[in-house]
């Protein structure tokens, strides 16, 4: 049984956000500085909330059957099926509500958790149909070659979001408000603070809500692979194969109470304006944003993978792997999943426009790890009869390392301010070829910045998600070490290690915000060469 307990003050003291939108050039929509906006006291957004509390429970059950059948001396089959039953979370005292936009999309309602069935307490219907078949085979051709393959379905389960996004944040158990400024007629000023009573039941206005799909299905992935393994001379193994993954019904966070592009304050233009709060028996409005979570995202991954492995012989062992792949998705997932693109879609009514290379995509990646015992010293090829002093200084040394070569991480474009005036993310318009040849790229101009322009006021941009690629990774970690025997069963190991031994600059991602003064520039890098010495006692 999974448990989650949380007492969170959230934004009880209030929070103001500044983005440089008021100090940018109104003609070019460039420049602007968030600190300058702060000094002027002009935030683009403010938020405030009451304290939230939850104490959750969710039982997870898993049942499976698996059998291995050696059909012939050369062919082995693995067959199985698994059933997962992961019931939706409930709050021990039913202290939450769901902002329901599924039952009647034309009129949202707050549905309180109630004693009774699992669905009544969770406000989400259980998914009891998570059957996952598995199949695998291995076929031996001669004494040195094996064909392997497999297919399986694997289910995921949503976890309750943090203290600001799950169902305990809905009225009447918590009130939270988000105020979005009018860029033309100033409606939000730091000196005035947040209006009193913004999050009280009777005076509540601009209240945010949380909505989970009432008929939430479990996300699942179909995975398959087909590969060949070949035994090579010198205790080496070569493997090459195709590996694929297709995922559906993944958790997506979107804006459930969207506002279309247009002038004026955002909240009065949102889809839902008011909702009756059961318990407090008050009608609150206008409403602000809705954290909407639904099982509507998809992804797929296709790859060619190769591996060469050498087992330890003559003091040498290594493992080298290479992956050539492509990953596509139409959503980043929730905040905890990490990533580079915005959590929210630009246009909640056009999710197809979010389909692109996935945040995790790296076209090429090669990783080689290796270790070699130098052939000098007692018990080795040379110096087997060295005296203790010579062996202590020159013998028994080993060296190893890890080499990583990889394509760069993707970079998602954004726009300074919020030209669409929706309260959500904006992407620019793509008006030309943004890719530059290797000889044209520099830290000051990683891509063609003239290929992008800010979206016109009250419109969405046409640029896709994750269009850019940052610098690749070239890294060598090296180590040399030696063991000193103190007595039987006790020895010291001395290690000298160098990370990023070649001091190849691990440059960060270029600035990808249209309107920013450093748009297109790379101004950060990771850790340079780092050396360390270590002494370890082994007994």
C-alpha positions, 0 to 999 in steps of 0.5 A: 500500500502506497502512502503520501502525507503532505502539509504544505503552506504553498503560497500563503504569503503570496508571490509575484512574477516578473518577465521583462514584458513591460520594459521590452521594445514594443515595436520589436518585442525584444529586449526587456528585463525582469529586474527592471519590471521589478523596480517599476513594480509591474509583475505579469502574474501574482499568486496566493493560496491557503495552506493545503493538507493531504494524507493519501493511500493507494493499494497496488497489486500485481499478479503474474504467470510465467513459463520457460519452455525449451521447445527444441535443443536450439529454441527456447520460449518465454511466455507470460502474462501479468495483471496490475491492479493499482487503485486510484488514490484516496484521502483518508478523511475524504478531504479533497474535490475534483474540478470535473470538466468531463461529465458535462464539459459545458458546465464544470462542477466541483465533485467532493470525495464521499464515503463509499466506493473507490470511485466515490472516494477518489473521484476517479474511476479505477482502471481494472483492465491492465493485462500485460502479455509477455513473449520472448525467444532465443534461437541458437544457430551453431555454437557461436550465434544466437537470435533473440527477440521479445515483446511485452506490454508494461503499465504505468501508474500516476502518482499524486502531484505535489502540494500545488497540483493535486485534488486537495488544492480545490475548494472548499479544502484550499483556495488558491488564486492566480492573477494575470496582468493586463499588458495594455491597461495595468491592473496589477502593481506590486505596491498594491499587493494582492487584494484582501480576501482574494482566497476567502470563501465569501470574497474568493476571486481568480481561484485556481483549480485542479482537475483529473480525468474522471475516467483516467486510464493507466498509461502503457508501453508496448516494447519489442526487440530483435537482436543477434549475439555473436561470440568472437575470438579473445572472449569477445561478444558482439550484439546488434539489434533493433529496439522499439517502444510505443507508449499511449495514454501517458499522463499529460498536464494541460490547461483545463480552463484555457483562455483564447488569445485576445486583449484584456485581462486573462481570467475574465476570458477563460472557458469557465467563469464560476463554480459552486463550492459545495460545503461553503455553498458559495459561487466563486469567480472569475476562475483562474487556471486549472491544473488539468491532468489527463491520459492523452499523451503518446510517445514512440522510440525506435533505435539501432543498438550495438554492443561489443563486450570483452570479458577479462582476459590478459588483464583487459576488459571493456564494454562499448555500446552505441545507440542510433535512435529517434524519440517522438512525443506530443507532450513533456509529461508532469513537472517531476518527469524533467525535460526541456520543453514547457510542461503546458502545450501552447494551444490546449485546443491543438495538441497535435501541434505538440508532436515533435522530437521528445525531450529525451531524444539524442540521435547518437550516443556512444559509451565505452568503459574499459579497464586494463591491468598493466602487465608489470609486477608480481603475478603479471607478465613482466616483473614476476620476480621483482623485489618488494620495493620495485614491485611496490613502486612500479608493479600492480598498476591498473588503468581504466576509464569511461568515454562518452560521445553524444548528440546534444540535448534539444532546446525549446523556443519561447518568447519573452512576455506573453504576446498571445495573452493567454497566461500560458507559454508562447512559441515564436514564428519560424520565418526561415532556416535556423540551422547553421553549418558547423563552420558558421556556429559559434558561442555567440550565434549557435543558430540563425536567430533571424529565422525566428520572430515573436508571435504577433499580439493575440496569436500563437506562434507556428514554431514547433516544439524542441526545434533546436539542438544544443552542443554535443557531449565529448567526455573522457573520465580516466583513472589509474590505481594500485593496490598495496597489500598490508597483510593477508586479507588487508590491502590499501588501494590508491586511486588517481582519477580525472573527470573530463580529462581532456578538458573538453568544454561541456557547453550549456544550451543556447538561450532560446527566448525570442526578445532576450538580449542574449538570444542564440548565445551560449553563456554557460558551461559545465564542470571543467577538468576535475582531479582527485586522489583517493585511498581506500582500505579493503579488508 
